[in-house]
Amino acid sequence: MDTNKSNTKAKNFKKNKNKKHTKPIDKQPL
């Protein structure tokens, strides 16, 4: 369970980082 939470957190962090760097391609599915 803890590992799952950590992975989700990391994924969300990556998503947020990508959002900042790729604003024009915001609608692109990951």
LUMNU-568234 format. One record per atom (N, C-alpha, C, O, CB): atom name; x, y, z; residue in three letters. Coordinates in nm, 2 decimals. Glycine has a CB too. Layout:
<sites>
<site CA,<X,Y,Z>,ALA>;
...
</sites>
This chain:
<sites>
<site N,<0.08,-0.12,0.00>,MET>;
<site CA,<0.00,0.00,0.00>,MET>;
<site C,<0.09,0.13,0.00>,MET>;
<site O,<0.06,0.22,-0.08>,MET>;
<site CB,<-0.10,0.00,0.12>,MET>;
<site N,<0.19,0.13,0.09>,ASP>;
<site CA,<0.28,0.24,0.09>,ASP>;
<site C,<0.35,0.27,-0.04>,ASP>;
<site O,<0.36,0.38,-0.09>,ASP>;
<site CB,<0.38,0.23,0.21>,ASP>;
<site N,<0.39,0.16,-0.10>,THR>;
<site CA,<0.46,0.17,-0.23>,THR>;
<site C,<0.37,0.23,-0.33>,THR>;
<site O,<0.41,0.31,-0.41>,THR>;
<site CB,<0.52,0.03,-0.28>,THR>;
<site N,<0.25,0.18,-0.33>,ASN>;
<site CA,<0.15,0.24,-0.43>,ASN>;
<site C,<0.13,0.39,-0.41>,ASN>;
<site O,<0.13,0.46,-0.51>,ASN>;
<site CB,<0.01,0.17,-0.41>,ASN>;
<site N,<0.12,0.43,-0.29>,LYS>;
<site CA,<0.10,0.57,-0.26>,LYS>;
<site C,<0.22,0.65,-0.31>,LYS>;
<site O,<0.21,0.76,-0.37>,LYS>;
<site CB,<0.08,0.60,-0.11>,LYS>;
<site N,<0.34,0.60,-0.29>,SER>;
<site CA,<0.46,0.66,-0.33>,SER>;
<site C,<0.47,0.68,-0.48>,SER>;
<site O,<0.50,0.78,-0.53>,SER>;
<site CB,<0.59,0.59,-0.28>,SER>;
<site N,<0.43,0.57,-0.55>,ASN>;
<site CA,<0.43,0.57,-0.69>,ASN>;
<site C,<0.33,0.68,-0.75>,ASN>;
<site O,<0.36,0.75,-0.84>,ASN>;
<site CB,<0.40,0.43,-0.75>,ASN>;
<site N,<0.22,0.68,-0.69>,THR>;
<site CA,<0.12,0.78,-0.73>,THR>;
<site C,<0.17,0.92,-0.71>,THR>;
<site O,<0.15,1.01,-0.79>,THR>;
<site CB,<-0.02,0.76,-0.65>,THR>;
<site N,<0.23,0.94,-0.59>,LYS>;
<site CA,<0.29,1.07,-0.57>,LYS>;
<site C,<0.39,1.11,-0.67>,LYS>;
<site O,<0.39,1.22,-0.72>,LYS>;
<site CB,<0.35,1.08,-0.42>,LYS>;
<site N,<0.48,1.02,-0.70>,ALA>;
<site CA,<0.58,1.04,-0.80>,ALA>;
<site C,<0.52,1.07,-0.93>,ALA>;
<site O,<0.57,1.16,-1.01>,ALA>;
<site CB,<0.68,0.92,-0.81>,ALA>;
<site N,<0.42,1.00,-0.97>,LYS>;
<site CA,<0.36,1.02,-1.10>,LYS>;
<site C,<0.29,1.15,-1.11>,LYS>;
<site O,<0.30,1.22,-1.21>,LYS>;
<site CB,<0.25,0.91,-1.13>,LYS>;
<site N,<0.22,1.19,-1.00>,ASN>;
<site CA,<0.16,1.32,-0.99>,ASN>;
<site C,<0.26,1.43,-1.00>,ASN>;
<site O,<0.24,1.53,-1.07>,ASN>;
<site CB,<0.08,1.34,-0.87>,ASN>;
<site N,<0.37,1.41,-0.93>,PHE>;
<site CA,<0.48,1.51,-0.94>,PHE>;
<site C,<0.53,1.53,-1.08>,PHE>;
<site O,<0.56,1.64,-1.13>,PHE>;
<site CB,<0.60,1.47,-0.84>,PHE>;
<site N,<0.55,1.42,-1.15>,LYS>;
<site CA,<0.60,1.42,-1.28>,LYS>;
<site C,<0.50,1.49,-1.37>,LYS>;
<site O,<0.54,1.57,-1.46>,LYS>;
<site CB,<0.63,1.28,-1.34>,LYS>;
<site N,<0.37,1.46,-1.35>,LYS>;
<site CA,<0.27,1.52,-1.43>,LYS>;
<site C,<0.27,1.67,-1.42>,LYS>;
<site O,<0.26,1.74,-1.51>,LYS>;
<site CB,<0.13,1.46,-1.39>,LYS>;
<site N,<0.28,1.71,-1.29>,ASN>;
<site CA,<0.28,1.86,-1.27>,ASN>;
<site C,<0.40,1.92,-1.33>,ASN>;
<site O,<0.39,2.03,-1.39>,ASN>;
<site CB,<0.28,1.88,-1.11>,ASN>;
<site N,<0.51,1.86,-1.32>,LYS>;
<site CA,<0.64,1.91,-1.39>,LYS>;
<site C,<0.62,1.92,-1.54>,LYS>;
<site O,<0.65,2.02,-1.60>,LYS>;
<site CB,<0.76,1.82,-1.35>,LYS>;
<site N,<0.56,1.82,-1.60>,ASN>;
<site CA,<0.54,1.82,-1.74>,ASN>;
<site C,<0.44,1.93,-1.78>,ASN>;
<site O,<0.46,1.99,-1.89>,ASN>;
<site CB,<0.49,1.68,-1.79>,ASN>;
<site N,<0.34,1.95,-1.70>,LYS>;
<site CA,<0.24,2.05,-1.73>,LYS>;
<site C,<0.31,2.19,-1.74>,LYS>;
<site O,<0.28,2.26,-1.83>,LYS>;
<site CB,<0.13,2.05,-1.62>,LYS>;
<site N,<0.40,2.21,-1.65>,LYS>;
<site CA,<0.47,2.34,-1.65>,LYS>;
<site C,<0.55,2.36,-1.78>,LYS>;
<site O,<0.56,2.46,-1.84>,LYS>;
<site CB,<0.56,2.35,-1.53>,LYS>;
<site N,<0.62,2.25,-1.82>,HIS>;
<site CA,<0.71,2.26,-1.93>,HIS>;
<site C,<0.64,2.25,-2.07>,HIS>;
<site O,<0.68,2.30,-2.17>,HIS>;
<site CB,<0.81,2.15,-1.93>,HIS>;
<site N,<0.52,2.18,-2.07>,THR>;
<site CA,<0.45,2.17,-2.20>,THR>;
<site C,<0.31,2.22,-2.18>,THR>;
<site O,<0.21,2.15,-2.18>,THR>;
<site CB,<0.44,2.02,-2.24>,THR>;
<site N,<0.30,2.35,-2.18>,LYS>;
<site CA,<0.16,2.41,-2.16>,LYS>;
<site C,<0.08,2.40,-2.29>,LYS>;
<site O,<-0.03,2.37,-2.29>,LYS>;
<site CB,<0.18,2.56,-2.12>,LYS>;
<site N,<0.15,2.42,-2.41>,PRO>;
<site CA,<0.07,2.41,-2.53>,PRO>;
<site C,<0.01,2.27,-2.56>,PRO>;
<site O,<-0.10,2.26,-2.62>,PRO>;
<site CB,<0.16,2.45,-2.65>,PRO>;
<site N,<0.08,2.17,-2.51>,ILE>;
<site CA,<0.04,2.03,-2.54>,ILE>;
<site C,<-0.03,1.98,-2.41>,ILE>;
<site O,<-0.01,1.86,-2.37>,ILE>;
<site CB,<0.15,1.94,-2.58>,ILE>;
<site N,<-0.11,2.06,-2.35>,ASP>;
<site CA,<-0.17,2.02,-2.22>,ASP>;
<site C,<-0.28,1.91,-2.24>,ASP>;
<site O,<-0.29,1.83,-2.15>,ASP>;
<site CB,<-0.24,2.15,-2.15>,ASP>;
<site N,<-0.34,1.91,-2.36>,LYS>;
<site CA,<-0.45,1.82,-2.38>,LYS>;
<site C,<-0.40,1.68,-2.42>,LYS>;
<site O,<-0.48,1.59,-2.44>,LYS>;
<site CB,<-0.55,1.87,-2.48>,LYS>;
<site N,<-0.27,1.67,-2.44>,GLN>;
<site CA,<-0.22,1.54,-2.49>,GLN>;
<site C,<-0.23,1.43,-2.38>,GLN>;
<site O,<-0.19,1.45,-2.27>,GLN>;
<site CB,<-0.07,1.56,-2.53>,GLN>;
<site N,<-0.29,1.32,-2.41>,PRO>;
<site CA,<-0.31,1.21,-2.32>,PRO>;
<site C,<-0.17,1.14,-2.29>,PRO>;
<site O,<-0.09,1.13,-2.38>,PRO>;
<site CB,<-0.40,1.10,-2.37>,PRO>;
<site N,<-0.15,1.11,-2.16>,LEU>;
<site CA,<-0.02,1.05,-2.13>,LEU>;
<site C,<-0.04,0.90,-2.12>,LEU>;
<site O,<0.06,0.83,-2.09>,LEU>;
<site CB,<0.03,1.10,-1.99>,LEU>;
</sites>
